[in-house]
């Protein structure tokens, strides 16, 4: 391995270290309460090191989100070979749930933390979120075109409804509110997936 290759690998490793610690602190401590200096202290480097990679804390947050959304979209892409759009829609929902349950810190930063929305209010496009929602909406539209979803004529409205239902379930789980059900973790997961199936059956019922 040449010097340039080694330097590039070290650069990528440092960037990954910063993103990993930023993800943890944003989720655990809170975005507003986390500073670049605090992140630098945790990884035992100077704040200047972080500024070599990211302009400011907002830039760092968007980078954290980009990593997470890219991972989610890679999983979504695995469903394109499913012929039935209704089966594909369930697969997308299941992937979304599995991602949220396996990556609660990333999920919080992607879909619960309010901070990114202030960027949108100032005219910044939330392209990562738009791509993920677009993947869902396209599949919902295919279901409608084939008469597989019967109770909605607006794919955007139906997609928001589906997203909201699933988001609510996984958020309740990740915030430990479903503990009142006194179920084992595997039972809670099965309940969420069963709820998703029931919702899709209701949408497709004649």
C-alpha positions as CSV (number, residue, x, y, z in Angstrom):
1,X,0.0,0.0,0.0
2,X,1.4,3.4,-1.0
3,X,1.6,6.5,1.1
4,X,-1.4,8.1,-0.6
5,X,-3.5,5.0,-0.1
6,X,-2.6,4.8,3.6
7,X,-3.4,8.5,4.1
8,X,-6.8,8.0,2.5
9,X,-7.5,5.0,4.6
10,X,-6.5,7.0,7.7
11,X,-8.7,9.9,6.6
12,X,-11.7,7.6,6.2
13,X,-11.1,5.9,9.5
14,X,-10.9,9.3,11.3
15,X,-14.1,10.5,9.6
16,X,-15.9,7.3,10.7
17,X,-14.6,7.7,14.3
18,X,-16.0,11.3,14.4
19,X,-19.4,10.2,12.9
20,X,-19.7,7.3,15.3
21,X,-19.1,9.4,18.4
22,X,-21.3,12.2,17.1
23,X,-24.1,9.8,16.5
24,X,-23.8,8.5,20.1
25,X,-23.6,11.9,21.7
26,X,-26.4,13.5,19.6
27,X,-28.7,10.7,20.5
28,X,-27.8,10.3,24.2
29,X,-26.9,13.9,25.2
30,X,-29.0,15.8,22.8
31,X,-28.1,17.7,19.6
32,X,-28.3,21.2,21.2
33,X,-26.2,20.1,24.3
34,X,-23.5,18.4,22.2
35,X,-20.5,20.6,21.1
36,X,-17.7,20.0,18.7
37,X,-15.4,20.4,21.6
38,X,-17.2,17.6,23.6
39,X,-17.0,15.2,20.6
40,X,-13.3,16.0,20.2
41,X,-12.7,15.3,23.8
42,X,-14.4,11.9,23.6
43,X,-12.3,10.8,20.6
44,X,-9.2,12.3,22.2
45,X,-8.4,14.7,19.4
46,X,-8.5,18.5,19.1
47,X,-11.6,20.3,17.8
48,X,-9.5,21.5,14.9
49,X,-9.3,17.9,13.7
50,X,-13.1,17.7,13.4
51,X,-13.2,21.0,11.6
52,X,-10.8,19.5,9.0
53,X,-13.7,17.2,8.1
54,X,-16.9,19.1,8.8
55,X,-17.7,22.8,8.6
56,X,-19.7,22.9,11.8
57,X,-22.1,20.9,14.0
58,X,-24.9,21.2,11.5
59,X,-22.7,19.8,8.7
60,X,-21.8,16.9,11.0
61,X,-25.4,16.1,11.8
62,X,-26.3,16.1,8.1
63,X,-23.3,13.7,7.5
64,X,-24.6,11.4,10.2
65,X,-28.0,11.4,8.6
66,X,-26.6,10.8,5.2
67,X,-24.8,7.6,6.4
68,X,-27.9,6.3,8.0
69,X,-30.2,7.1,5.1
70,X,-27.8,5.5,2.6
71,X,-27.9,2.3,4.7
72,X,-31.7,2.3,4.7
73,X,-32.0,3.0,1.0
74,X,-29.5,0.1,0.2
75,X,-31.9,-2.2,2.1
76,X,-35.0,-0.7,0.4
77,X,-33.3,-1.4,-3.0
78,X,-33.3,-5.1,-2.3
79,X,-37.1,-5.2,-2.7
80,X,-37.2,-4.0,-6.3
81,X,-37.2,-7.6,-7.6
82,X,-40.4,-8.4,-5.7
83,X,-43.0,-8.5,-8.4
84,X,-46.2,-7.8,-6.4
85,X,-46.1,-4.2,-5.3
86,X,-48.2,-5.1,-2.2
87,X,-45.7,-7.7,-1.2
88,X,-43.0,-5.2,-1.9
89,X,-44.7,-2.6,0.2
90,X,-44.8,-5.1,3.2
91,X,-41.1,-5.8,2.6
92,X,-40.3,-2.1,2.7
93,X,-42.3,-1.7,5.9
94,X,-40.5,-4.7,7.5
95,X,-37.1,-3.3,6.5
96,X,-38.0,0.1,8.0
97,X,-39.0,-1.6,11.2
98,X,-36.0,-3.8,11.4
99,X,-33.7,-0.8,10.7
100,X,-35.4,1.2,13.4
101,X,-35.2,-1.5,16.0
102,X,-31.6,-2.4,15.2
103,X,-30.4,1.2,15.0
104,X,-32.3,3.2,17.6
105,X,-29.7,6.0,17.8
106,X,-29.6,6.5,14.0
107,X,-33.4,6.3,13.9
108,X,-33.8,9.0,16.5
109,X,-31.5,11.3,14.5
110,X,-33.2,10.6,11.2
111,X,-36.9,10.8,12.2
112,X,-37.3,12.2,15.7
113,X,-34.7,14.9,16.3
114,X,-36.2,18.3,15.5
115,X,-32.9,20.0,14.6
116,X,-32.7,19.0,10.9
117,X,-36.1,20.5,10.2
118,X,-34.8,24.1,10.9
119,X,-32.6,23.7,7.9
120,X,-35.6,22.9,5.7
121,X,-37.4,26.0,7.1
122,X,-34.5,28.0,5.7
123,X,-34.8,26.5,2.2
124,X,-32.4,23.5,2.5
125,X,-33.8,20.5,0.7
126,X,-34.0,17.3,2.8
127,X,-32.9,15.1,-0.1
128,X,-32.2,12.1,2.1
129,X,-35.6,12.0,3.6
130,X,-37.2,12.7,0.2
131,X,-35.5,9.8,-1.5
132,X,-36.7,7.4,1.2
133,X,-40.2,8.7,1.1
134,X,-40.2,8.7,-2.7
135,X,-39.3,5.0,-2.7
136,X,-42.3,4.3,-0.4
137,X,-44.6,6.5,-2.4
138,X,-43.7,4.9,-5.8
139,X,-44.6,1.5,-4.4
140,X,-47.9,2.8,-3.0
141,X,-48.7,4.3,-6.4
142,X,-48.0,1.0,-8.1
143,X,-50.4,-0.7,-5.6
144,X,-53.1,1.9,-6.5
145,X,-52.5,1.5,-10.2
146,X,-53.2,-2.2,-9.9
147,X,-56.2,-1.8,-7.6
148,X,-54.4,-3.3,-4.6
149,X,-55.0,-0.3,-2.4
150,X,-58.7,0.6,-2.5
151,X,-59.3,3.2,0.1
152,X,-57.1,6.0,-1.0
153,X,-56.7,7.9,-4.3
154,X,-53.8,10.0,-3.3
155,X,-50.5,8.1,-3.1
156,X,-48.9,10.8,-1.0
157,X,-51.7,10.7,1.6
158,X,-51.6,6.9,1.8
159,X,-47.8,6.9,2.1
160,X,-47.9,9.4,4.9
161,X,-50.5,7.3,6.7
162,X,-48.5,4.2,6.4
163,X,-45.3,5.9,7.4
164,X,-47.0,7.5,10.4
165,X,-48.4,4.2,11.6
166,X,-45.2,2.3,11.4
167,X,-43.2,5.3,12.8
168,X,-45.5,5.4,15.8
169,X,-45.0,1.7,16.6
170,X,-41.3,1.7,16.4
171,X,-41.0,5.0,18.3
172,X,-43.1,3.6,21.1
173,X,-40.9,0.6,21.1
174,X,-37.6,2.5,21.1
175,X,-38.8,4.9,23.8
176,X,-39.7,1.8,25.9
177,X,-43.4,2.7,26.1
178,X,-44.5,-0.7,24.9
179,X,-43.0,-2.1,28.1
180,X,-46.5,-1.8,29.6
181,X,-47.4,-4.8,27.5
182,X,-45.0,-6.9,29.6
183,X,-43.9,-8.9,26.6
184,X,-40.5,-10.4,25.7
185,X,-38.5,-8.4,23.1
186,X,-39.2,-11.0,20.4
187,X,-43.0,-10.8,21.1
188,X,-42.9,-7.0,20.8
189,X,-41.2,-7.3,17.4
190,X,-43.8,-9.9,16.3
191,X,-46.6,-7.5,17.4
192,X,-45.2,-4.7,15.4
193,X,-44.8,-6.8,12.2
194,X,-48.3,-8.2,12.7
195,X,-49.7,-4.7,13.0
196,X,-48.0,-3.8,9.7
197,X,-49.6,-6.8,8.0
198,X,-53.0,-6.0,9.5
199,X,-52.7,-2.4,8.2
200,X,-51.9,-3.5,4.7
201,X,-54.8,-6.0,4.7
202,X,-57.2,-3.2,5.7
203,X,-55.9,-1.0,2.9
204,X,-56.3,-3.7,0.3
205,X,-59.7,-5.0,1.5
206,X,-62.5,-4.7,-0.9
